Amino acid sequence: MNTTSVNGALPAGGTGDLAEERGTIALLDATLRRRDTVFRQIEQHPEDVGLVARMAAVSALFVALFGASLGVGKSLGAVGAGAVGMPLLLAGAILVTFPLLYVFLVYYGSRMHFTQALGVVLVSILSGSIIMAGFVPVVLVFNAALSNKALITFLYLLILGNAGFHGLMAFFKGVMFLEGGKLSNLRFMILMAWSSIYFVVFICIAQLLGRSLGFLEHPLANVFRF
């Protein structure tokens, strides 16, 4: 019986190296259908800052589109607050929590380079942002057809939860890939603890942005209120 390890053959859907596929569409296709290609690129090119920058830029764009769509039909200020606030929210949470993640991974024996660890986190963010972007037309319909704020907030929370879940799965798969397909119980606990810290920091930064950008007047702000 044939078996395939995490570091084994690529799944059906393409075998191209991302170094040769510079387009954004190729990056999105790899993230959705052959994510191992992205992880292998991160593994084989530990200092590929270009790939990290591309993932960050595309993620920011998709998240901005999602944030802006939440304010459509409310006010121009709500659209702007979402387009600016959502990317700042994700970037701020990463900047605050990533150093802690890297320190603990290295402290407990991880082989990952700094850029590799950041790349895995950004694969996770990109995976979630693609889902957010896919929900943009749905959100526009919600805003046009529904008037119940509690129901709309609940639907927004479901969308964010869906994006977060898929992003978290991509994060764990990426760490496993770069660690040779194995994840010790200790390292699993570290990743779970960091994910929880990231979530709390995400909410706290949402509160801070609300006070500085007027984000608390944005429809999504109800999700982040304590």
N, C-alpha and C positions, 0 to 999 in steps of 0.2 A: 504494500500500500504506500502510495506516495504521500509524503508529508512536507509541509512548507513552514519554516520557522519565520519569526518576525523579520529577520534579515534575509529571507530567502527571495525567491523569484518574484518579480513584480506581478501584480494581478492584471487580468485582461483590461485593456483600455489604453495601452501605450507603454513604450519602454524608453522614450526619449529622455535625455538629460536636460534638466531645466537650464543648464548653462548654455544649451543650444536653442532653447525655446524661450526667447526673451519677452514674448508678448504677454500681456495681462491675461488674455483668454487662456493661454497655456497654463499659467499659474493657477487660475481658477479651476480649470479642468483637472489639473493634478491634485488640487486640494479636495475636490469633490469626489473624484473617481479613482485616483491612484496616489493616495496620500503618501504611500511608502516612497514614491519618487521624490517627494519634497524632503522627507526625513533622510533619505539616502544622500540627497544633495547637501543637506546640513551636515551629515556625518562625514562625507568625503571632502567637503570644503569648509573646515571649521571656522575660517575667518571671512566667509562670504558675506560681507556687510551689504553688498548690493541686493542680495535676495531678501535680507532682513528689512532693508529700506523699502523694497517693493511691496512686501507684505504689509508693512506699516502704513504705507500710502494708500493702498487699495482698501485696507480695513477702515482707515479714517474716512475715506470717501463714502463707503457703504453705510457706516454708522451715522455719518452726517445726513445722508439721504433719509435714513430711518428716523432720526431725530427730527428732521424738518417735516417729514410727513405727518408726525404726530400733532404738529401745530397747524396744519392746513385746515382752513375753515374757522380757526379761532381768531388769530390776529397775525399781522406781519411780525410782531415781536416774538410771538410763540414759535413761529417758523424759524426765525433767526436764533432764538435761544436753543432750540433743539439741534439745529445744524452746527452750532458752535459748542454747545454744552456737552453733547454726547461724545464727540471725539476727545474733548478735554477730560471728560470723566474717565474714559478707558485709559487714556495716556497717563493721567494722574495716578490711577490705581496701580498701573504697571510700574511706574517710576518709584512709587513708595514701597511696593512689596517685592519687586524682583530682586533687589540686592539681598534681602533676607533669604529668599529661595535659593539663590546661587551659593551663598555662604554655607547654608546647611547641606546642600547637595555635595559640595566639595568637602566639607568637614567630615561627612560620613562616606567618603570614598568614591564619589561620582567621577567619571572620566571626562565629563562634558566640558568643553571650552565655554568661556563666557558668551561668545556669540552664538554658539550652538544652543545653549540653554535659552537665550533670548529668542532664537529662531523657533524653538519648540513652543514657547509661549505665544509667539506671533502666529504660528500655524493655528493654535487654539483660537486666538482672537479673530483671525481671518475666517475660520470655519463658522464661528458664531455670527460674524458680520455678514457673510453671504446669506445666511438664513434671514437675518434682519432685512437685508435688501430685498429678498424674495417676498417678504411680507408687506412691502411698501404699498403695492396696489390694494391689498386687503385692508390695510390701515386706512387708506383713502376712502374705501367703501364704508368702513366703520364710522368714520367721521361724518360722512354724508348721510348715512341712514339711521344712526343711533343717536339718541339724546340722553340716555341714562349714563351719567358720569361714572357711577359705581361699576356698571357693566363694562364700559369702555376701559376703565382702569384694570379690571380683572382680565380682560382680553389682552391688554398690553403686557400684563404680568405673565400671562401664558406664553406670549411670544418671546419675551426676554428669558423666561425659564427654559423654553425650547432651545433658544440660541445658546444659553449658558450650558445646558446639558451636553449638547453636541460639541461645544468648545472644550468642555472638561474631558470628554471622552478622547478627543484629539490630543489633548495635553498629556494624558496618561499613556496613550499609545506612542506618542513621540518620545517620552522619557524612556519607555520600555525599549523602543527601537534603538535608541542611542546607548542604552545600557546592556545591549546584547540579548534582548528578549526576556530578561529576567528582572524582577522587581522584588526586593526583599521586603519583609513585613515592616521593618523600620523605615525604609524609604517610602513605602506606601503611606505610612502614617504621617511622614513629613509632608508628602504631597497633599494629603487630605487636610492637614493642619494649615498649610499655606493657602489652599483653596478657600478655607473658611475665613482666614485673615483677609484674603483678597476681597471676599464678598463684603465683609464688615467695612473695610477701607473704602470700597466702592460706594457704599451707602453714605459714609461720612463725607466723602468728597462731593457727593451729590448735594448734601446739605450745605457745604461751603460754597459750591457753585451757585446754589439757589440764592444765597445772600448777596453774592457779588454780581451775578448775571441776570437776576430775576427769574432764574430757572424754576423757582417754586411756583410761579404762575403758569408754568408749562403743564399741559395735561398729564404728562408722565410723572410729575412731581408727587402725585398722590401715592405712587408706588414706593417712593423713597422716604416718606414721612414716618417718623418714629411714633 
